[in-house]
Amino acid sequence: MTIATTPKPPYYAVIFTSLRTDGDAGYGAMAGRMDVLARQQPGFLGVESAREGVGITVSYWRDLESIRAWKANAEHLVAQHTGQARWYSDYTTRIAKVERDYTLADRFEVPPVA
């Protein structure tokens, strides 16, 4: 896993935080398919994911319309419904506008917080 490379802000982040049910029940295959499919969507900028107890996946998007289109994608709808029925005991989705970002490489040029 690498840190996503994103353009200069503004852009959007979809933060999906989840608790899984026991067992795989097809989750791994579907997660892999959703990663491939999301990367093909117009407006997709990158993704980062971690799981240790609580799972957190952050996907980055050019604009809100790109997020809406991804949410309405037919294969993604199947994954969402299956997740609700089988894979998640709880989850929260948050959408945020990224107005500022910086990296370790920028450490000497960190912009001031407004």
N, C-alpha and C positions, 0 to 999 in steps of 0.2 A: 504494500500500500504506500502511496505517496501523497503528499499534500497537493491539492488541486491548484493548478495555475489559473488564475482568474484575471480578467482585464481590469483596467482602472475602474473604480466605482463611479457611478452607482450601478449595482446589479442586485439580484435577489437571492436569498437563501431559503430553502425549504428544509426545516429541521424536523426530522422524524425520530422520535424517541419511543422505544418500545420495550415491553417485557414479553418474552416468548413463552409459549407453552412447551411442555416436554416433548421430545422427539423431533424428528425432521419432517416427516409426513409430506415430503416434496418441497419443503421450504428452500433448501440449498439450490435445487435446480431452478426454481422460480426466481430466486434472488439473482442468480447468474443471468437469467434471461432478461430480467428487468434492468440490470446494469447495461447489458448490450443494447437493449431497446432505448433506454434513456439517452445513451450517448449518440443515438441516431436522430434524436428529436431536434427540430429547429429551436435555437435559443439555449440549448444545454451548454453549460460552461465547464462543469466538473463535478466530482463527488468525492466525499470522504466518509469513511464508515469505521466504527469500532464497536465491539461487543465484548463486554465482560459483565455479565449480569444484565445490566441495562444496555440496550443497543441504541446507538445514535448514528444516524445517517444524515449527512448534510449534503444536499444537492444545490448547485448554483445555476442560476438562470438569468438570461439577459433581461427579461421583463415579465410582468404578471401574465400577459397573454400566453407566453411560452409555458408557464406553470399551469394555467388553465387547460391548455391543449394536452399537456402530459397527464394531468389528472383525468381527462376524458378519453385518453387513448384506450381502445378496446381491450388490448391485452393487459394493460395496467389495471383496468377496471376489474378484470377477472382476478388478478393478484390481490387487489384491495379487498374484494369480497371474500376470497379464500382466506386472507389474513384475518379478517374479522371473525370468520367462522371457525378457523382451525389453528392458526399460527400464533396469534397474539392474545395474551390475557389482559393487556392494556396497551394503549399507545396514545401519543399526542403528536399532532402536526402543527408546527408553527411556521409562519412565513414572515420573513424580515427583509427589510431593505438595507443593503450594505452600503454605507455612506463613506466608510474609510477602512482601509486595510494597510498593513505593512508587514514586512518579513524580517527575518534575522539579518538579511543582507542590507536592509534599510536602517539598521539600528542607530546609525549616526545621523539619520535624516528623518526621524520620527516626527510626523506632523503634529502640531499642538492640538489638543482636544478642545473643541469649541464649547 
